[in-house]
Amino acid sequence: MSVDRAPAPAVPVRRGRVRAALTRSRRAGDTNLLVLLAVTTLAAIVALAVWPEHIPVAIVAVPLLIGHLALGPRELPWFVVATMMGLAVVSPLQPSLSLRVVLEVVVVFVLGFIILLSSFRRSRLGVAGARGESMLVDLRDRINRHGGLPDLPADWEAESALRSASGSPFAGDFVVASRPHHGDRFDVVLVDVSGKGDEAGTRSLLLSGAFGGLLGALRPEDFLPAANEFLIQQDWEEGFATAVHLSLNLKTGEARVWTAGHPPAVQLTAGSGRWSVHDTEGPLLGLIPNAEFTGTRSIVRPGDVILLYTDGMVETPTRDINLGIDRLVGQAERDLRGNFEKGADRLVDGLGSRNDDRALIMIHRR
């Protein structure tokens, strides 16, 4: 008896064809650019040989710089070497080797040598300079969007603010959040990776993607143990991080908080006007296998606020962390009184060490 089989879906095939077409067009574009630069450089060298008194030697630097920005690591070394050889041939044809001409030749050769060295370093990445930078920027933007806070019901407000010690978009602090299927459960994690600024940026990018996947796939109480095991498996020399995890029931207001070597969360109880500290226990992530993390429970009622923050907000070389927490609470009482809009940004800009990464998350139940 024959069995009718459903035709295979055409979507993967189409996607494969699109990727192949894009790859071919990119390679064709690289080849065309290489040919154009080669022709331009050859024309410049011929002009130097025919009209040496009218054409400056520095004209060769223009295609070199364009090639440095656009050519890939395979084509760029050959292009630089060929250009330098052509310049070495026409340099003795100059009518007078004055000091200016000699300096121009030396500067172009030094420029070519620097570009050649950078091409060898670029070969580790495997793509051209401008394309490699755009890939890194795209990766950063995608992960930042992934770590954005999701939309919450009208009676909840959530804000986050991050500042890098170096002032760049790359920092050791990052946020991951999850609200599965736009339901009642809302989880948010604030992580502080060892190091600061650009030096911690690569580890932060990797961990934010991994932690974002773990947060949406695991039960709240299982997240920090899984994140700890993942970080241990990386076997980094400076492979530790701190984290604070808030799991919130948006319907009942029940909140659970866990920390891993991180400053404790603080909560404002609107009914009494008092701030309380969530005293939780847990080791740094990435140091102790099978570590246990003890959490706290509370209720977030209308008017209440919970703040999650990194040590850059409360700790400096000359100030104890407990004093820093008291200062944060005092600043929050002044800045958030009756006005919670942009509250996270105001607190981050007004507190903390400018020499350390700073991050803060504010959760407010209206």
N, C-alpha and C positions, 0 to 999 in steps of 0.2 A: 504494500500500500504506500503510495507516495504521500509525502507530507509537504504542504506548502510552507515555504520559509518566507518570513517577512524580509523585505529588502533592508540592507544595512543602512543606517542613517548616514546622510550625506554631509552632515555638519562637520565632523572631524576631517573628512576629505577636503572639504572646501577650505577649512582653516589651514590645513597643511599646504594647499595650493597657494593660498594668500601669503603664508609665511615664506614659501619658496620664491614667489614672485617678488616679495619685498627684499629678500636676500639678493636675488639676481639684480634688481634695480640698484641696490646699494653698492654692490660690487661694480656694476657698470658705471655708477657715478664716481666711485673711487678711481677707476681706470681712466675715465675721461678727465678727471681733475689732475691726475698724475701726468697725463699726456699734455694737458694745457700748461702745467707748470714747467715741464721739460722743454716745451717749445718756447715759452717765455724766457726761461733761463738761457737757452741756446741763443735766442735773439739778442739778449743783453750781452752775452759774451762775444758774439760776432760784432755787435756795435762797439764794444770796447776795443776789439782788434782793428776795426776799420776807422773809427773816429775816436782815437784815444784822447785827443785833446778836448773833445766836447762832452764825452760821456764819463761821469764819475764812477769810480770803482764801487762805491756804496750801492749802486743800483742793483747789484746781485743780492743785497740783503733783503730786498722786498719779497722775491719768490721764496727765499729761505724761511722768512717769518710765516708766510702763508702756508708753506708746506708743513712747518712745525705745528700749526693750528689744525690743519685739515687732514694730513696724510696719516695713514696707519703705521704701526710699528714695523711692518715688513717693508713698506716702500720708502719710508723716511730716511733710513741710513744710506740706502743706495743713492737716493736723490741728493743728499748732503755731500757724499763722497764725490759724485760726478760733478756737482757744482764747484767744489773746492779744486778738483783737478782742472776744470776749465778755467777757473780764475788763476791758478798757478801757471797755466800756459800763456795767458794774455797779459799777465802782470809785467813781464820783461819787455813787452811791446810798447809800454808807455813812453812818450817822448822824453820825459824827464822824471826820474825817480826822486821827486822832491820829498821833503819830510811829510807833507800833507798826503801825498799818494801812498807813501809807505805806511802811514798811520791808518789810512782807509783800508789797505790790504790786510793789515794786522787785525783791525777791528772785525772785518768780515770773517777772517779765519777763526778768531776767538768765538764769534757768534756761531759759526758752523760747528765748532768743537762743543760748545755748550748744548746746542740742539742735538748733536749726536749722542752726548751723554744722556740727555733727557729721553731720547728715543729708546735707549737701552732700558731705562727704568720703566718707560711706558710699556715695554714689551711684556712686563708682568701682568698688566691689565688686559692687553690684547686689542685695544681699540684706540682710535685717534684721540688727541687731547681734548678738543671741544666736545666730541661725542662722549668721551669718558666722563667729563664734567656734567654733561646733561643727564647721563645715566644716574650719577650719584645724586643730583638734585631731584630727579624724578623719584628715586628710591626714598629719599628723605621726605618728599611731599606725600608720597603714598602712605608711608608709615605714620606720618603726622596726622593724616586724615583718618587712618585706622585707629589712632589713639584718641580721636576726638570724642567728646562726651555726647552720648545719644540724646535725642529729644525725650523729655520727661513729661508727665502729666502736668496740667496747668497749676496744680497746687505745690509743685516742686520746682526748685531752681538749682542748677548746678553750674559752676564756673571753675575754670582752671587757668593758671598763669604760670609761665615758665620763663626764666631768665638765665642765660649762659654767662659763665664767668668771663669768657673771651668776647662776649657780645655777638658771637656767630650763631646761626641757627642750630648748630650741633652742640649738644650738651649731654652730661651724664645723667640728668634727671629726665624721666619721661612718664607719661600717663597711658594706661590701657583701661578701657571700659567696655562693658558688655550689658546689653539688655535683650536677652533672647526673645525673639518673636514679639518684641514690644510688649512683653508681659509685665507682671508685677515685680519681678526680680531685677534689681539693678546692682551691678558689681563694678567697682572702680578700684584700681591699684595705682599707687604712686611709688615709683622705683628710683633709687639713687645708686647709680653704678659707680664703682671705685674709680677715682680720678675725677677730673673736671674739665669742662670746656671741650676743645677739639680732641684732646687725647683720649677722652672717654666716649667720643661720638660714635666710633665704629662699633664698640661693644654695645652701646645703647641702641643703635639701629638694629643689630642682630637680636638682642633680647626683647625689644619691644614687639617685633613680629612674632617671636616664639611665645612670649607671655600672653599676647593677645589671643593666639590660638588656644592656649591652655585655659585661659579664663572663660572662654565661651563653651568649652567642651567638658569641664569638670564641675563637680560640686564645689561650693564655696570653701568648705573646710579642707578640700584636697588640693587647692591651688598652690599654696605656699610649699607644701612638701614636694609637689611635682616640679615647681620652679627651682627648688633647691637641688633636686636630683639632676635636672637639665643643666644647671650651671656647673655642678661638679663634673659632669661628663665633658664639658668643654676643656677642662684641664688648662685654664689660663693661669699665667703667673700672678696676675692681679685679678683673679676670677671671683671676686665677691661683690655682693650688692646688698643693699637694705631695701625693705619694702613695707608698705602699710596697705592692707586690703580691707575695704569696706563693702559689705554685702547688705543691701537694703531692700526691705519689702515695701514697695511704694503704696500698697493698700493699707497695711496695718501700721507702718512706721517702724517695725522691728528692725534694728540694726545690729549687725555683728561685725567686730573689728579684730583683725589679727595683724601682728607686726613681726618683722624679721630684722632684728637689730636696728630698728627705725625709731625715730622720735614718736611718742604716743599721739594719737588723735585727741583733740579736745572738743567738747560739746557744750553749747550754751543751752540751758533750760530756760525757756522764755518765761515760764510761770514764776520762777524764783529769781531770775536774772543772774544766776550763778553759772560759772564755768566748771566743768568736771573733766578730769583726765582719764582716758581709757588705759588703765594699767594692764598691758599685755606683755607676754613673754615669748621670745623666740630668738634663736641665734641668727647670725648673718647668713645670707644665702650663699651657697657655694663652698662652705667650709666643713660642715659636719654631715656625713651621710645619715639618712633616716632620722633627720631632726624632727622634733615635735614643736608645734606652735600652739600656744594657749590663747584663746580669744576671749572677748567680753561681749555682753549683750546689753542693749539699752533700747529705749523707745524714743523715736523722734516725733514729737508732737508739733502741732501748728505753732509757728514762731521759733522753733528750735533751729540751731545751726551746728553743723559738724565741720571741723577744719582738719584736713590732712596736709602735711607739709614735710619738707626735707630739712636736714640739719643746717643747710645754708641759711635758713630763715631764723634759726634760734641759737646757733652756736658760732662763736668766733674764738680765735686763739686766746683772747683775754676775758671771755665771758663763759660762765658755766651754762650748760644747756637748760637747767631748771630756771635760772634767771631769764634766759632767752624765751622760755615758754611763758613766763609771767609777763614779759614785755609784749609778746605776741598777743596774749589775751587782753592786755590793757589797750593795745593799739586797735584790736578788733572791736572792743567796746566803744571806742571813739569813732572809728571809721564806719562801722556797720549800723550805728544807731539810726534806725528809721530809713536807711537807704542801703540796700544790698546790691544795687546795680554796679557792675564793675568792681565789686568788693575784693575779689581775688587779686585783680591787677593793682588796686590801691595798696593792699597789704604787702604784696611782693615788692612794689616800688618803694614803700616806706620803711621796710625792715630788711634785715639780713645783711650778710657780708657781700660786698661787691666783688670780692676775690674768690667767690665760690658760686656754684650753680644754685639757683633758688627756684623752688616750685611750691605751689599751694593749690589745693582743691577746696572749694567751699560748697557745701550742700545745705540748702535752706528749704524748710517746709513752710510755705506761705500760710 
